[in-house]
Amino acid sequence: MLVLAIITFGMLMGAGAQLILGRKHHRIDWTQAIIAGLSGSFIGGLLISLLAGDGLELRPSGIIGSLGGALIVTAIWRWRAAKKWKVTAAQRAARRSGDPRKSHPR
């Protein structure tokens, strides 16, 4: 039961991070929400709770840290996806030019 509660809490934190940062296509990516929420909650929530001296109990500092961690993980995830898409677009343009030397990234 505790595992389901942790997964649900992480998923809600990840969905909240997507709502704050803006959703793509007006929907929530639940896979990204679960991964970003769980990893962000673990890193941010644990770090803030321990720094605040609350220990491992559920306190407002841990919830705020969980949301902050999920925001950071979601922002990094989107930055990496945008960076990957730009490289792919540049490669497509180089392939259309007909020059085989430009079709491979440096």
N, C-alpha and C positions, 0 to 999 in steps of 0.2 A: 504494500500500500504506500509506503514511503517513497519507493522508487517512482511510482505513478505520480505522486504529488510533486516530486522534484522535476520530472519530465514536463508536467503541466505548467509548473511555475516557470521553467526555462523557456517553454514555448510562448507563454504570455509575455515574458520579458523581451524575447526576440520579436514578437509581433508588435509590441510597444515601440521597440527601436525602429522597426520599419515604418510605423505610423508617424513617428517623430521625424525621421529622415525623408519621408515621402515614399509612397508606394509606386511601383511600376505597373502600368496597365490597370490601375485601380484595384489591385488585389494583393493579398499577402502571399508571399512564397513561404509555405509552411515548412519546407525542408530547411531553408535558410533560417527561418525563425527558430526551429528546434536547435540547430547546430550553433547558431550565434547566441541564442538565449542560454543554452547549457554551458557553453565555454565562457561566455561573458559573465554569467552568474557565478561560475566557479572562480574565475580569476578576480573579477571586480568585487563580488559579494564577499568572498573570503578575505580578500586583502583589506577592504574597508572595515569589515567586522573586526578583524584582528587589530587593525590600527586604532579603531575606536575603543577597543578594550571590551567589546561585547562578547567575545568568544565565538562559539559556533551556534549561538541561539538566533532565532529569527527576530531581528530588530529592524527598525526603519533604516539604520545605516547600511545594513546588508542589502536591503531591498533597493535603496538608492545606488549602491555600488553595483548591484546586479544589472540594473538598467543602464548605468554608465558603461559597464563592461560590454553589454550587448550592443550599445550604440557604437562603441569603438570597433568591435568585431564586425558589425554590419557595414560600417563605413569602410573598413579595410577591404572587406569582401567586395563591395561595389567598386572601389578604386582599382582593385586587381582585375575585376571583370572588364572595366572600361579600358584599362591599359592593354589587356589581351585583345580586345576588340579592335583597338586602334592599330596594333601591329598586324592583325589579320587583314584589315582594310588596306594598309600600305602594301602588304604582300600581294593582294589581289590587283592593285593598281600596277605594280611592277610586272606582274605576269601578263597583264593586258598590253603592256608597252612592247612586248616581243623580245626584250633583251633578257637572255637567260642568266646573265650575271646578276641582275637585279632581283631575281625571284627568290633568292635565299637571303635570310636576315643575317646581318653581320654580328 
